[in-house]
Amino acid sequence: MKTNHLARPLIFLMATAVGLSSAWAQLSERGREIEASYQQQLEQLKAGLSKDIPVPEADRKAAYLEARKAESQALADLKAAEKRVAKHTKAAGLVEHAKGKWIGGAKKGIAQAQAQLEKAGSDEQRQTAEAELAKWRLNLQQGLQALQEREQALEEAERDRPAAKKALLDAQSALAKTRENALQSVKALGLSDALQSDALDARLAKYLILRDATPASLALYAQTSPENQAFLESMLKDPALLVQMLVADGAKGGNYARAIAIYQQILQASPKAREGNLQRLALAISLEHAEPISQRNPVAAKDAPATVDPVKRYLQFEKAFLAGELDLAFPRLTTWDYRMVVDGNEPDETLVWGREMLRNYRPDHITTDDYRWRYVALVRTDIPYGSQDNQYDKDELQFYQNILMNGGICGRRAFIGRFILRAFGIPTTARPQPGHAALVHWTPEGWVICLGAGWGSGWTKTPYDRDRAFLATTQARALGSAYLPVKRAHWIADFLGEKQVWGFGSRHEPGFWNGLALYTQQALIEAADAKELQPVGQDIAEASDSKEKIKISQVEITADDRKIRTMDQVIHLPATATSKPNKSTRAILFMDSALGGKQLHYSRSAGSAEFEYDFQCQQPGKYALVAKVVTPSWQQNLLVTANESKQPVKIPLPHTVGSWQLTEPVAIDLQQGRNVLRFTRSSDGNPKGFSVKEFMLIPWENHRKVLEE
């Protein structure tokens, strides 16, 4: 069967997904000729660059290396001083732990065991209680012994505290001096003009791509069809594109052949991918998906694709962007930024669901001016901390839908936070720290940590490793073209075979050119007076409810929003037509609705808050009460009482998984004239939030017909 040439890049993607060493993946005679051509180009580029890369004067380089060595030692001294000061905090924490969780827990256990012993009605119950009592008494004894040892350690730390603080101040001063000396030695190298120039960019970019891709893998791609070879040649002759790829950190895993094949497929699938931000998006997907990304499908979806389809990922984001569904900042992101939007493991339909769910359920999270919490506030408001309900995850739901349904501890909460940010086109990545999972994400003011401790407390799931190295590159990249000298120094380091190092304080000491890149970056950041954003959400890192004072946004509720209408005997109560409350509270919030008009949101942490409606009814009798709701979870009910009734009627809320649905009708008796309906919430499990668009009261005798229509 003849293969359409448009499908050949896809065939190549499938082949590279299982490895270039497969039986099919062999170079033909024509392929070996192409390989030889690329190898020759590689050698020519290497020879020319070896002559043209600037060489610093030996004495100035030696001075720089000595200054760098001094700064490294000063940094090590500072870390030792910080560790010495931290001994007091750690010792105090251990004392509090012994007093509280250890001894306090043991005393509580003893009290419970003694109560069980008093209630014991059999020898077996008595023996169980006595064993429990003995266990807790031993635990108390161990806690008291530990407290004595810890208090002694705290006393020693307190005696050393003044000297430790002085040592820390001295170390900070020494580091500042050595850092300034190092920066001066960098200036004295006289390499600034060379790094400001783009004279070597095209050759460096082409050389590094040919080298990392390997001529053989590129030839394997080119030999599959004349069209593929022509496309590859056009890319290799486009210096701006090659430089763009390297500024964005190149193809993941050095798999440029696969990246090029993906890029070709995207351009074939959409003409819009050739320019502007959509070109940057297409390239970002090509580079990031150069290593296939495993797709996290619902457990029940046995036949779902094993990996994310990069072309479909592009088309999904293109469609969302053109429909105005993504964040307003999305068009101005860089190729590098986009890589941290498109790297998710969720199926594309789950991204579509995420946007629809948040628009329906919490539209205020989309429109908030606080970029630190835009979209990701979903974690704060609706993902309770705890894993007790994870056992109820449904196989037919995708992972992130199950997190919305059942909550989770730090890992699951960080996962869904990153997912919902990606869904709306906001760059984000994982930012773990010891014993805890957190995330970082882009804002117009810089990157911010969410759900974790501040910068310097962890690392990132990126090549930059340490979180401060990642922060520094985001701050420098925000300066646009001024950042290019940093990349040029890194490229020269890569050309010369230095190990890639992205930050001072990393696991490896940077070589000469990488060190020069980092000092250049540091100088840029200091000159720009870049701000370091403080973390948000630390108080809910391992808690369900925030203790921070959250500003309650008030939307204007117009007379039309409150107008209760009766049409064809059906009474329509807009959710915002409440008589109480008449403005947003922490428990009951009014917000603009994606359906138009307004909607009411009942907060997850609202407790037993009430809302009510006061309205007139011309036709007394039995009515079917139906609500249009959107819910993220299950086991929830509304309770309603009509007028003076003391017995509430339960309205089970369907688990809508974030879409709008009608509740099943319940019977309510209305009287002629004034009626008051009072609502509150009942939950069979952990309380969750829900949103309401309107209530309808339909005469019972024909409610089925009305609802079917």
Order of alpha helices (4+ residues) and beta strands (2+ residues): alpha-alpha-alpha-alpha-alpha-alpha-alpha-alpha-alpha-alpha-alpha-alpha-alpha-alpha-alpha-alpha-alpha-alpha-alpha-beta-beta-beta-alpha-alpha-alpha-beta-beta-beta-beta-beta-beta-beta-beta-beta-beta-beta-beta-alpha
